[in-house]
Amino acid sequence: MKTKDFYALLIRLFLGYIFASAGLCKLTDGQFGQLIGPPWLIKELAKYDLELFGQFIAFSQVLVGMMVMSQRYSVLGLIMLVPVNVSILMVTISQNWKGTPYVDS
């Protein structure tokens, strides 16, 4: 394995782990995988009748994170990261969270 391929693999595994743990953190209310992401996102969106959307985002993060970490579906997972990130960015902008939209974008 070339050094370039090895670094690409490490980056892909790290990115997949970040997204999978963020989704698990949201789905389990912070009981598992609290590496990044607010565990209270689904409860916060429930105030605005967007609880189902929050669960969809969390499930999508887990699914896409697992796909990025796999060898076979990594390209499809990386392509699917774009709409997931856009939806996360839309939520942070619509809720007027300070600083988070800059981090997401």
FIMAR-908863 format. One record per residue: residue in three letters; x, y, z of N, C-alpha, C in turn. Coordinates in pm, 1 decimal, decimal comma. Example, Ala and Ser with C-alpha at 12.3 -4.5 7.8 and 13.67 -1.06 7.14 Angstrom:
REM FIMAR-908863
{res->Ala | n.X->1319,0 | n.Y->-569,0 | n.Z->780,0 | ca.X->1230,0 | ca.Y->-450,0 | ca.Z->780,0 | c.X->1320,0 | c.Y->-330,0 | c.Z->780,0}
{res->Ser | n.X->1285,0 | n.Y->-225,0 | n.Z->708,0 | ca.X->1367,0 | ca.Y->-106,0 | ca.Z->714,0 | c.X->1290,0 | c.Y->3,0 | c.Z->787,0}
END
This chain:
REM FIMAR-908863
{res->Met | n.X->84,7 | n.Y->-117,8 | n.Z->0,0 | ca.X->0,0 | ca.Y->0,0 | ca.Z->0,0 | c.X->89,1 | c.Y->123,9 | c.Z->0,0}
{res->Lys | n.X->58,8 | n.Y->215,9 | n.Z->-87,9 | ca.X->135,5 | ca.Y->339,3 | ca.Z->-98,1 | c.X->101,2 | c.Y->431,6 | c.Z->18,2}
{res->Thr | n.X->189,9 | n.Y->522,3 | n.Z->46,4 | ca.X->168,9 | ca.Y->615,8 | ca.Z->155,6 | c.X->46,0 | c.Y->702,3 | c.Z->131,2}
{res->Lys | n.X->26,2 | n.Y->743,6 | n.Z->6,0 | ca.X->-89,5 | ca.Y->825,9 | ca.Z->-28,9 | c.X->-219,1 | c.Y->750,4 | c.Z->-3,5}
{res->Asp | n.X->-224,4 | n.Y->623,6 | n.Z->-41,3 | ca.X->-343,0 | ca.Y->541,8 | ca.Z->-17,7 | c.X->-368,1 | c.Y->520,0 | c.Z->130,8}
{res->Phe | n.X->-260,4 | n.Y->504,4 | n.Z->206,4 | ca.X->-273,6 | ca.Y->483,9 | ca.Z->349,5 | c.X->-332,5 | c.Y->607,3 | c.Z->417,5}
{res->Tyr | n.X->-285,0 | n.Y->726,3 | n.Z->380,0 | ca.X->-338,7 | ca.Y->849,2 | ca.Z->437,4 | c.X->-484,5 | c.Y->870,7 | c.Z->396,8}
{res->Ala | n.X->-519,0 | n.Y->838,3 | n.Z->274,1 | ca.X->-658,2 | ca.Y->849,8 | ca.Z->229,7 | c.X->-747,4 | c.Y->755,4 | c.Z->309,8}
{res->Leu | n.X->-699,1 | n.Y->636,0 | n.Z->337,5 | ca.X->-774,7 | ca.Y->540,6 | ca.Z->418,0 | c.X->-794,8 | c.Y->591,9 | c.Z->560,2}
{res->Leu | n.X->-689,1 | n.Y->647,2 | n.Z->620,4 | ca.X->-701,5 | ca.Y->701,4 | ca.Z->755,5 | c.X->-800,7 | c.Y->817,1 | c.Z->761,8}
{res->Ile | n.X->-795,2 | n.Y->906,0 | n.Z->664,3 | ca.X->-887,5 | ca.Y->1019,4 | ca.Z->661,0 | c.X->-1030,4 | c.Y->971,3 | c.Z->643,6}
{res->Arg | n.X->-1050,4 | n.Y->874,0 | n.Z->554,9 | ca.X->-1184,1 | ca.Y->820,7 | ca.Z->531,3 | c.X->-1240,2 | c.Y->752,2 | c.Z->656,0}
{res->Leu | n.X->-1157,2 | n.Y->675,0 | n.Z->725,1 | ca.X->-1202,3 | ca.Y->607,8 | ca.Z->847,2 | c.X->-1234,7 | c.Y->708,6 | c.Z->956,7}
{res->Phe | n.X->-1153,0 | n.Y->812,2 | n.Z->969,5 | ca.X->-1178,2 | ca.Y->914,5 | ca.Z->1070,7 | c.X->-1306,4 | c.Y->991,4 | c.Z->1040,3}
{res->Leu | n.X->-1326,2 | n.Y->1029,3 | n.Z->915,6 | ca.X->-1447,3 | ca.Y->1101,6 | ca.Z->876,3 | c.X->-1571,4 | c.Y->1016,0 | c.Z->898,4}
{res->Gly | n.X->-1564,7 | n.Y->890,3 | n.Z->861,8 | ca.X->-1677,3 | ca.Y->800,4 | ca.Z->883,6 | c.X->-1707,5 | c.Y->782,5 | c.Z->1030,5}
{res->Tyr | n.X->-1602,8 | n.Y->770,8 | n.Z->1112,9 | ca.X->-1623,6 | ca.Y->756,0 | ca.Z->1256,5 | c.X->-1686,0 | c.Y->881,1 | c.Z->1316,5}
{res->Ile | n.X->-1643,5 | n.Y->997,7 | n.Z->1271,7 | ca.X->-1700,0 | ca.Y->1123,9 | ca.Z->1322,2 | c.X->-1849,7 | c.Y->1128,6 | c.Z->1296,1}
{res->Phe | n.X->-1890,8 | n.Y->1097,9 | n.Z->1173,3 | ca.X->-2032,5 | ca.Y->1104,9 | ca.Z->1139,5 | c.X->-2113,0 | c.Y->995,4 | c.Z->1208,0}
{res->Ala | n.X->-2061,2 | n.Y->874,3 | n.Z->1213,1 | ca.X->-2134,7 | ca.Y->765,4 | ca.Z->1277,7 | c.X->-2151,2 | c.Y->792,5 | c.Z->1427,3}
{res->Ser | n.X->-2047,4 | n.Y->842,4 | n.Z->1492,6 | ca.X->-2059,0 | ca.Y->870,5 | ca.Z->1635,5 | c.X->-2150,6 | c.Y->989,1 | c.Z->1662,6}
{res->Ala | n.X->-2151,8 | n.Y->1087,4 | n.Z->1573,4 | ca.X->-2241,8 | ca.Y->1201,3 | ca.Z->1591,2 | c.X->-2387,3 | c.Y->1156,6 | c.Z->1579,7}
{res->Gly | n.X->-2417,6 | n.Y->1070,3 | n.Z->1485,1 | ca.X->-2554,0 | ca.Y->1019,7 | ca.Z->1471,5 | c.X->-2594,6 | c.Y->932,9 | c.Z->1589,0}
{res->Leu | n.X->-2504,7 | n.Y->846,3 | n.Z->1634,3 | ca.X->-2535,7 | ca.Y->761,9 | ca.Z->1750,5 | c.X->-2556,0 | c.Y->846,0 | c.Z->1876,0}
{res->Cys | n.X->-2478,9 | n.Y->951,6 | n.Z->1888,3 | ca.X->-2493,9 | ca.Y->1041,6 | ca.Z->2002,5 | c.X->-2633,3 | c.Y->1103,8 | c.Z->2004,6}
{res->Lys | n.X->-2683,2 | n.Y->1144,1 | n.Z->1889,5 | ca.X->-2815,6 | ca.Y->1204,3 | ca.Z->1882,3 | c.X->-2926,6 | c.Y->1101,6 | c.Z->1905,5}
{res->Leu | n.X->-2909,7 | n.Y->982,1 | n.Z->1852,4 | ca.X->-3013,2 | ca.Y->879,2 | ca.Z->1866,1 | c.X->-3022,2 | c.Y->823,4 | c.Z->2007,5}
{res->Thr | n.X->-2912,7 | n.Y->824,8 | n.Z->2082,7 | ca.X->-2912,5 | ca.Y->766,9 | ca.Z->2216,6 | c.X->-2908,5 | c.Y->873,2 | c.Z->2326,6}
{res->Asp | n.X->-2937,8 | n.Y->997,1 | n.Z->2294,7 | ca.X->-2936,2 | ca.Y->1108,4 | ca.Z->2390,6 | c.X->-2803,3 | c.Y->1122,5 | c.Z->2463,0}
{res->Gly | n.X->-2694,9 | n.Y->1103,1 | n.Z->2391,5 | ca.X->-2562,8 | ca.Y->1122,1 | ca.Z->2447,8 | c.X->-2510,1 | c.Y->1005,2 | c.Z->2528,4}
{res->Gln | n.X->-2579,3 | n.Y->892,5 | n.Z->2528,0 | ca.X->-2533,8 | ca.Y->776,8 | ca.Z->2604,5 | c.X->-2422,2 | c.Y->700,3 | c.Z->2534,1}
{res->Phe | n.X->-2409,4 | n.Y->718,0 | n.Z->2402,8 | ca.X->-2310,4 | ca.Y->643,0 | ca.Z->2327,4 | c.X->-2254,5 | c.Y->730,5 | c.Z->2216,3}
{res->Gly | n.X->-2125,8 | n.Y->731,4 | n.Z->2201,1 | ca.X->-2063,6 | ca.Y->797,5 | ca.Z->2087,6 | c.X->-2057,8 | c.Y->947,5 | c.Z->2094,2}
{res->Gln | n.X->-2046,9 | n.Y->1004,7 | n.Z->2212,8 | ca.X->-2048,6 | ca.Y->1149,8 | ca.Z->2223,5 | c.X->-1911,0 | c.Y->1206,9 | c.Z->2193,0}
{res->Leu | n.X->-1879,5 | n.Y->1211,2 | n.Z->2064,5 | ca.X->-1753,4 | ca.Y->1268,9 | ca.Z->2020,2 | c.X->-1775,3 | c.Y->1409,9 | c.Z->1965,6}
{res->Ile | n.X->-1881,5 | n.Y->1426,2 | n.Z->1888,3 | ca.X->-1913,0 | ca.Y->1555,4 | ca.Z->1829,6 | c.X->-2063,8 | c.Y->1561,3 | c.Z->1809,6}
{res->Gly | n.X->-2115,5 | n.Y->1678,4 | n.Z->1807,7 | ca.X->-2258,8 | ca.Y->1695,5 | ca.Z->1782,6 | c.X->-2339,1 | c.Y->1706,0 | c.Z->1911,0}
{res->Pro | n.X->-2441,4 | n.Y->1786,7 | n.Z->1908,2 | ca.X->-2522,6 | ca.Y->1802,6 | ca.Z->2029,2 | c.X->-2616,6 | c.Y->1683,3 | c.Z->2049,2}
{res->Pro | n.X->-2613,0 | n.Y->1619,1 | n.Z->2165,7 | ca.X->-2703,8 | ca.Y->1506,7 | ca.Z->2189,0 | c.X->-2848,6 | c.Y->1550,6 | c.Z->2206,9}
{res->Trp | n.X->-2870,9 | n.Y->1677,9 | n.Z->2228,9 | ca.X->-3005,4 | ca.Y->1728,9 | ca.Z->2251,9 | c.X->-3071,0 | c.Y->1782,8 | c.Z->2124,7}
{res->Leu | n.X->-3017,0 | n.Y->1752,8 | n.Z->2008,7 | ca.X->-3068,7 | ca.Y->1808,1 | ca.Z->1883,2 | c.X->-3212,6 | c.Y->1765,6 | c.Z->1858,0}
{res->Ile | n.X->-3244,4 | n.Y->1640,2 | n.Z->1878,7 | ca.X->-3379,7 | ca.Y->1591,2 | ca.Z->1849,5 | c.X->-3479,6 | c.Y->1656,2 | c.Z->1944,1}
{res->Lys | n.X->-3443,8 | n.Y->1671,2 | n.Z->2071,8 | ca.X->-3533,5 | ca.Y->1737,3 | ca.Z->2167,3 | c.X->-3552,2 | c.Y->1884,8 | c.Z->2132,2}
{res->Glu | n.X->-3445,8 | n.Y->1948,1 | n.Z->2087,1 | ca.X->-3454,4 | ca.Y->2089,7 | ca.Z->2049,1 | c.X->-3544,1 | c.Y->2107,7 | c.Z->1926,6}
{res->Leu | n.X->-3532,1 | n.Y->2018,1 | n.Z->1829,1 | ca.X->-3615,1 | ca.Y->2029,4 | ca.Z->1709,0 | c.X->-3759,4 | c.Y->1988,0 | c.Z->1735,2}
{res->Ala | n.X->-3783,2 | n.Y->1910,3 | n.Z->1840,8 | ca.X->-3920,3 | ca.Y->1868,9 | ca.Z->1874,3 | c.X->-4005,9 | c.Y->1988,9 | c.Z->1914,4}
{res->Lys | n.X->-3943,5 | n.Y->2093,7 | n.Z->1965,3 | ca.X->-4017,7 | ca.Y->2215,0 | ca.Z->2001,1 | c.X->-4083,5 | c.Y->2278,7 | c.Z->1879,0}
{res->Tyr | n.X->-4025,9 | n.Y->2255,7 | n.Z->1762,4 | ca.X->-4075,9 | ca.Y->2315,5 | ca.Z->1637,9 | c.X->-4139,1 | c.Y->2210,9 | c.Z->1546,5}
{res->Asp | n.X->-4181,6 | n.Y->2098,0 | n.Z->1602,9 | ca.X->-4242,1 | ca.Y->1986,4 | ca.Z->1527,9 | c.X->-4148,2 | c.Y->1932,2 | c.Z->1420,6}
{res->Leu | n.X->-4020,0 | n.Y->1928,8 | n.Z->1449,1 | ca.X->-3920,0 | ca.Y->1876,8 | ca.Z->1356,2 | c.X->-3844,9 | c.Y->1757,5 | c.Z->1415,9}
{res->Glu | n.X->-3909,9 | n.Y->1686,4 | n.Z->1508,3 | ca.X->-3844,6 | ca.Y->1572,5 | ca.Z->1572,3 | c.X->-3811,6 | c.Y->1462,9 | c.Z->1471,6}
{res->Leu | n.X->-3902,9 | n.Y->1437,2 | n.Z->1379,7 | ca.X->-3879,1 | ca.Y->1335,6 | ca.Z->1277,6 | c.X->-3761,5 | c.Y->1374,0 | c.Z->1187,7}
{res->Phe | n.X->-3749,2 | n.Y->1501,7 | n.Z->1156,8 | ca.X->-3636,5 | ca.Y->1548,9 | ca.Z->1076,6 | c.X->-3504,6 | c.Y->1529,9 | c.Z->1151,6}
{res->Gly | n.X->-3504,6 | n.Y->1556,4 | n.Z->1281,9 | ca.X->-3385,3 | ca.Y->1535,3 | ca.Z->1362,7 | c.X->-3345,5 | c.Y->1388,5 | c.Z->1368,3}
{res->Gln | n.X->-3444,3 | n.Y->1300,1 | n.Z->1379,3 | ca.X->-3414,6 | ca.Y->1157,0 | ca.Z->1378,4 | c.X->-3362,7 | c.Y->1114,3 | c.Z->1241,8}
{res->Phe | n.X->-3417,7 | n.Y->1172,9 | n.Z->1136,1 | ca.X->-3370,1 | ca.Y->1142,4 | ca.Z->1000,9 | c.X->-3224,4 | c.Y->1184,9 | c.Z->983,2}
{res->Ile | n.X->-3189,2 | n.Y->1301,5 | n.Z->1033,9 | ca.X->-3051,4 | ca.Y->1348,9 | ca.Z->1024,7 | c.X->-2958,8 | c.Y->1255,1 | c.Z->1100,7}
{res->Ala | n.X->-2999,2 | n.Y->1216,5 | n.Z->1222,3 | ca.X->-2914,9 | ca.Y->1129,1 | ca.Z->1303,7 | c.X->-2897,7 | c.Y->992,3 | c.Z->1237,6}
{res->Phe | n.X->-3006,1 | n.Y->935,4 | n.Z->1187,2 | ca.X->-2997,1 | ca.Y->806,1 | ca.Z->1120,2 | c.X->-2912,3 | c.Y->816,6 | c.Z->993,4}
{res->Ser | n.X->-2928,0 | n.Y->927,0 | n.Z->921,2 | ca.X->-2847,9 | ca.Y->947,0 | ca.Z->800,0 | c.X->-2699,6 | c.Y->958,9 | c.Z->832,5}
{res->Gln | n.X->-2668,2 | n.Y->1024,0 | n.Z->943,4 | ca.X->-2528,2 | ca.Y->1035,7 | ca.Z->982,9 | c.X->-2468,3 | c.Y->898,5 | c.Z->1013,6}
{res->Val | n.X->-2544,0 | n.Y->815,0 | n.Z->1081,4 | ca.X->-2493,6 | ca.Y->680,5 | ca.Z->1112,3 | c.X->-2475,1 | c.Y->600,9 | c.Z->983,7}
{res->Leu | n.X->-2575,4 | n.Y->603,3 | n.Z->896,7 | ca.X->-2569,6 | ca.Y->527,5 | ca.Z->772,2 | c.X->-2453,9 | c.Y->573,8 | c.Z->683,8}
{res->Val | n.X->-2442,4 | n.Y->703,8 | n.Z->665,3 | ca.X->-2336,9 | ca.Y->757,8 | ca.Z->579,6 | c.X->-2199,8 | c.Y->733,8 | c.Z->641,6}
{res->Gly | n.X->-2187,9 | n.Y->747,0 | n.Z->772,9 | ca.X->-2061,5 | ca.Y->720,7 | ca.Z->839,3 | c.X->-2016,1 | c.Y->576,6 | c.Z->820,6}
{res->Met | n.X->-2110,5 | n.Y->483,0 | n.Z->831,5 | ca.X->-2076,2 | ca.Y->342,1 | ca.Z->809,6 | c.X->-2037,6 | c.Y->316,7 | c.Z->663,6}
{res->Met | n.X->-2107,1 | n.Y->383,0 | n.Z->572,0 | ca.X->-2074,7 | ca.Y->365,2 | ca.Z->430,0 | c.X->-1936,2 | c.Y->420,8 | c.Z->397,8}
{res->Val | n.X->-1901,3 | n.Y->534,4 | n.Z->457,4 | ca.X->-1769,9 | ca.Y->594,4 | ca.Z->431,9 | c.X->-1659,2 | c.Y->504,3 | c.Z->487,5}
{res->Met | n.X->-1683,8 | n.Y->439,8 | n.Z->600,2 | ca.X->-1582,2 | ca.Y->352,1 | ca.Z->658,2 | c.X->-1567,9 | c.Y->219,4 | c.Z->583,7}
{res->Ser | n.X->-1669,3 | n.Y->182,3 | n.Z->506,0 | ca.X->-1659,6 | ca.Y->55,9 | ca.Z->433,8 | c.X->-1571,8 | c.Y->72,9 | c.Z->309,8}
{res->Gln | n.X->-1523,3 | n.Y->-36,3 | n.Z->258,5 | ca.X->-1439,5 | ca.Y->-30,7 | ca.Z->138,9 | c.X->-1525,2 | c.Y->-22,4 | c.Z->12,4}
{res->Arg | n.X->-1633,2 | n.Y->-95,7 | n.Z->10,9 | ca.X->-1714,4 | ca.Y->-106,8 | ca.Z->-110,1 | c.X->-1799,9 | c.Y->17,2 | c.Z->-136,2}
{res->Tyr | n.X->-1860,3 | n.Y->73,7 | n.Z->-32,4 | ca.X->-1956,0 | ca.Y->182,2 | ca.Z->-50,0 | c.X->-1900,8 | c.Y->319,4 | c.Z->-10,9}
{res->Ser | n.X->-1770,0 | n.Y->332,3 | n.Z->-2,9 | ca.X->-1712,5 | ca.Y->457,7 | ca.Z->46,0 | c.X->-1738,7 | c.Y->575,0 | c.Z->-48,1}
{res->Val | n.X->-1731,8 | n.Y->553,3 | n.Z->-177,9 | ca.X->-1755,3 | ca.Y->664,1 | ca.Z->-272,4 | c.X->-1900,9 | c.Y->710,0 | c.Z->-264,8}
{res->Leu | n.X->-1993,4 | n.Y->616,0 | n.Z->-259,4 | ca.X->-2134,7 | ca.Y->651,5 | ca.Z->-245,9 | c.X->-2159,3 | c.Y->724,1 | c.Z->-113,8}
{res->Gly | n.X->-2095,6 | n.Y->679,5 | n.Z->-7,4 | ca.X->-2109,1 | ca.Y->746,0 | ca.Z->121,7 | c.X->-2054,8 | c.Y->887,7 | c.Z->119,6}
{res->Leu | n.X->-1941,9 | n.Y->907,0 | n.Z->52,8 | ca.X->-1885,5 | ca.Y->1041,9 | ca.Z->43,1 | c.X->-1974,3 | c.Y->1134,6 | c.Z->-38,6}
{res->Ile | n.X->-2039,2 | n.Y->1080,9 | n.Z->-141,1 | ca.X->-2133,0 | ca.Y->1161,8 | ca.Z->-219,7 | c.X->-2255,7 | c.Y->1196,7 | c.Z->-135,0}
{res->Met | n.X->-2301,0 | n.Y->1101,3 | n.Z->-54,2 | ca.X->-2418,3 | ca.Y->1124,8 | ca.Z->30,1 | c.X->-2388,8 | c.Y->1220,3 | c.Z->146,6}
{res->Leu | n.X->-2262,2 | n.Y->1243,0 | n.Z->175,9 | ca.X->-2227,4 | ca.Y->1338,5 | ca.Z->281,4 | c.X->-2269,0 | c.Y->1480,8 | c.Z->245,8}
{res->Val | n.X->-2272,3 | n.Y->1512,5 | n.Z->118,2 | ca.X->-2304,6 | ca.Y->1649,6 | ca.Z->76,0 | c.X->-2446,9 | c.Y->1688,3 | c.Z->118,7}
{res->Pro | n.X->-2551,8 | n.Y->1611,1 | n.Z->84,4 | ca.X->-2684,7 | ca.Y->1653,3 | ca.Z->129,6 | c.X->-2702,9 | c.Y->1644,8 | c.Z->281,7}
{res->Val | n.X->-2633,7 | n.Y->1553,2 | n.Z->346,8 | ca.X->-2643,1 | ca.Y->1546,0 | ca.Z->492,8 | c.X->-2584,1 | c.Y->1672,5 | c.Z->554,0}
{res->Asn | n.X->-2468,0 | n.Y->1714,4 | n.Z->504,3 | ca.X->-2406,7 | ca.Y->1837,2 | ca.Z->556,1 | c.X->-2491,0 | c.Y->1960,6 | c.Z->525,0}
{res->Val | n.X->-2553,0 | n.Y->1963,8 | n.Z->409,5 | ca.X->-2639,8 | ca.Y->2077,3 | ca.Z->374,5 | c.X->-2759,7 | c.Y->2082,7 | c.Z->467,9}
{res->Ser | n.X->-2818,4 | n.Y->1968,3 | n.Z->499,4 | ca.X->-2934,1 | ca.Y->1968,7 | ca.Z->589,8 | c.X->-2892,6 | c.Y->2009,0 | c.Z->731,1}
{res->Ile | n.X->-2775,8 | n.Y->1967,1 | n.Z->775,3 | ca.X->-2726,9 | ca.Y->2009,9 | ca.Z->906,7 | c.X->-2702,8 | c.Y->2160,1 | c.Z->906,8}
{res->Leu | n.X->-2647,0 | n.Y->2211,6 | n.Z->798,5 | ca.X->-2623,3 | ca.Y->2355,3 | ca.Z->787,8 | c.X->-2754,5 | c.Y->2433,4 | c.Z->788,8}
{res->Met | n.X->-2857,2 | n.Y->2381,4 | n.Z->721,3 | ca.X->-2987,1 | ca.Y->2449,6 | ca.Z->720,6 | c.X->-3047,7 | c.Y->2454,7 | c.Z->861,0}
{res->Val | n.X->-3035,1 | n.Y->2347,4 | n.Z->936,9 | ca.X->-3088,4 | ca.Y->2345,3 | ca.Z->1073,2 | c.X->-3016,5 | c.Y->2447,1 | c.Z->1160,1}
{res->Thr | n.X->-2884,2 | n.Y->2452,3 | n.Z->1150,8 | ca.X->-2809,9 | ca.Y->2545,4 | ca.Z->1235,8 | c.X->-2837,7 | c.Y->2691,0 | c.Z->1199,1}
{res->Ile | n.X->-2856,9 | n.Y->2718,3 | n.Z->1072,8 | ca.X->-2888,7 | ca.Y->2856,0 | ca.Z->1031,8 | c.X->-3030,0 | c.Y->2892,8 | c.Z->1074,5}
{res->Ser | n.X->-3124,9 | n.Y->2800,8 | n.Z->1056,6 | ca.X->-3263,9 | ca.Y->2831,6 | ca.Z->1090,8 | c.X->-3285,5 | c.Y->2847,5 | c.Z->1241,2}
{res->Gln | n.X->-3202,9 | n.Y->2784,5 | n.Z->1322,2 | ca.X->-3216,3 | ca.Y->2796,2 | ca.Z->1467,6 | c.X->-3133,9 | c.Y->2910,7 | c.Z->1526,0}
{res->Asn | n.X->-3064,5 | n.Y->2985,8 | n.Z->1440,9 | ca.X->-2981,5 | ca.Y->3099,5 | ca.Z->1482,5 | c.X->-2877,3 | c.Y->3060,7 | c.Z->1586,4}
{res->Trp | n.X->-2812,2 | n.Y->2946,5 | n.Z->1566,7 | ca.X->-2705,9 | ca.Y->2904,7 | ca.Z->1656,7 | c.X->-2580,8 | c.Y->2983,2 | c.Z->1622,8}
{res->Lys | n.X->-2522,2 | n.Y->3044,0 | n.Z->1721,1 | ca.X->-2405,9 | ca.Y->3128,3 | ca.Z->1700,1 | c.X->-2280,9 | c.Y->3044,5 | c.Z->1678,0}
{res->Gly | n.X->-2209,8 | n.Y->3070,0 | n.Z->1570,5 | ca.X->-2083,3 | ca.Y->3004,3 | ca.Z->1543,0 | c.X->-2095,2 | c.Y->2869,0 | c.Z->1475,1}
{res->Thr | n.X->-2202,3 | n.Y->2795,6 | n.Z->1499,3 | ca.X->-2215,0 | ca.Y->2661,1 | ca.Z->1443,4 | c.X->-2224,9 | c.Y->2661,4 | c.Z->1291,9}
{res->Pro | n.X->-2298,8 | n.Y->2753,4 | n.Z->1229,0 | ca.X->-2300,1 | ca.Y->2752,7 | ca.Z->1082,0 | c.X->-2161,5 | c.Y->2771,4 | c.Z->1020,4}
{res->Tyr | n.X->-2076,4 | n.Y->2849,3 | n.Z->1086,7 | ca.X->-1940,8 | ca.Y->2868,0 | ca.Z->1033,5 | c.X->-1861,1 | c.Y->2739,2 | c.Z->1042,7}
{res->Val | n.X->-1878,4 | n.Y->2666,0 | n.Z->1150,7 | ca.X->-1807,2 | ca.Y->2539,2 | ca.Z->1167,9 | c.X->-1858,9 | c.Y->2437,0 | c.Z->1066,2}
{res->Asp | n.X->-1989,9 | n.Y->2433,5 | n.Z->1045,6 | ca.X->-2049,1 | ca.Y->2337,4 | ca.Z->952,2 | c.X->-2008,3 | c.Y->2366,0 | c.Z->809,0}
{res->Ser | n.X->-2007,8 | n.Y->2492,7 | n.Z->771,8 | ca.X->-1973,6 | ca.Y->2524,0 | ca.Z->633,6 | c.X->-1823,8 | c.Y->2512,1 | c.Z->611,9}
END
